[in-house]
Amino acid sequence: MPTNPFLEPENAPLSILLAPSQWDCAQYVRRLVEDPNAETVPDEALWNYAEDVNEDFSRHVPTEYVVGSPIAETSPLLTIKGQQRYLCTTGNGFPVTPISVSDVLYRAGGALIAPNEMAYLSMTAFAPLNRFLFTTSSLIDSPTQRVLRDEYIDEMDHYGRGYAGVVLDPSGNLAIDLYPVPETDGMPIYVRFKAAHTMDYNSTTNTLTVATVPENKKRDWAKLLYALVLEQEGEHMAKYKMQKAGLVERQTDARTMEARVMRIREEVYAALGSYVSVGITDQ
């Protein structure tokens, strides 16, 4: 998120462009709150709300990245002999700060266990077990031999594969703990992780762009922003329940606004695949 430039009055109204189509979310929200000229909800307020909304939206629909290329067998994140923990930071090749880590692939060297050694021996031509694994008879007619062969091949598939645990480091960053602890330097570590959508600000056009929001979810992002704007309006109403100007007196009730905000958020969360709260009453 860029630093707030404290938008100048002469600038054009702030635009929040979503998805590859660059749909203007700010204009959509202002129309919903009947504020097309940015008189009630100023640009600075929308600017501050946008970061909160993007963080909330990204928890449900994050972007996904991969550190390294398993095909090319290269990665900016490499093992260091004797080091178990690796921080998920830009210094270790992560392009953005991750929300969560989905998967880690790490080939461990020198880590053998008895089942692995048995599987290795079974793959050699002189092993007695080969009569069960690679028989000349049809595997379709020999289900027991087929099952045994598949079990050993499955064992060989993860031969030498390391394991990783995802933890929260005391530095405040996500980190990966490798097991077994690397015994060599320079082995690539591949990581698939999820992150928040990137927000880019253009001071010349006064636009905030979130290009990675999916086209079919852009209105959900906008409705979360709309709900936050209504929530702030509800707080304002709660502070000033009664207003009087001359003979005109107006009373407001923030509870109606609060119920509306809750309904909008639940509809959006349901569309994003999250849960919807259920209320039960007895009569």
Secondary structure as GFF3:
##gff-version 3
##sequence-region A 1 283
A	DSSP	beta_strand	15	18	.	.	.	ID=ss1
A	DSSP	beta_strand	23	24	.	.	.	ID=ss2
A	DSSP	alpha_helix	25	32	.	.	.	ID=ss3
A	DSSP	alpha_helix	43	60	.	.	.	ID=ss4
A	DSSP	beta_strand	63	67	.	.	.	ID=ss5
A	DSSP	beta_strand	85	87	.	.	.	ID=ss6
A	DSSP	three_ten_helix	90	92	.	.	.	ID=ss7
A	DSSP	beta_strand	98	106	.	.	.	ID=ss8
A	DSSP	alpha_helix	114	122	.	.	.	ID=ss9
A	DSSP	alpha_helix	130	133	.	.	.	ID=ss10
A	DSSP	alpha_helix	143	157	.	.	.	ID=ss11
A	DSSP	beta_strand	163	168	.	.	.	ID=ss12
A	DSSP	beta_strand	174	179	.	.	.	ID=ss13
A	DSSP	beta_strand	189	195	.	.	.	ID=ss14
A	DSSP	beta_strand	200	202	.	.	.	ID=ss15
A	DSSP	beta_strand	207	210	.	.	.	ID=ss16
A	DSSP	three_ten_helix	215	217	.	.	.	ID=ss17
A	DSSP	alpha_helix	218	239	.	.	.	ID=ss18
A	DSSP	beta_strand	242	245	.	.	.	ID=ss19
A	DSSP	beta_strand	248	251	.	.	.	ID=ss20
A	DSSP	alpha_helix	254	271	.	.	.	ID=ss21
###
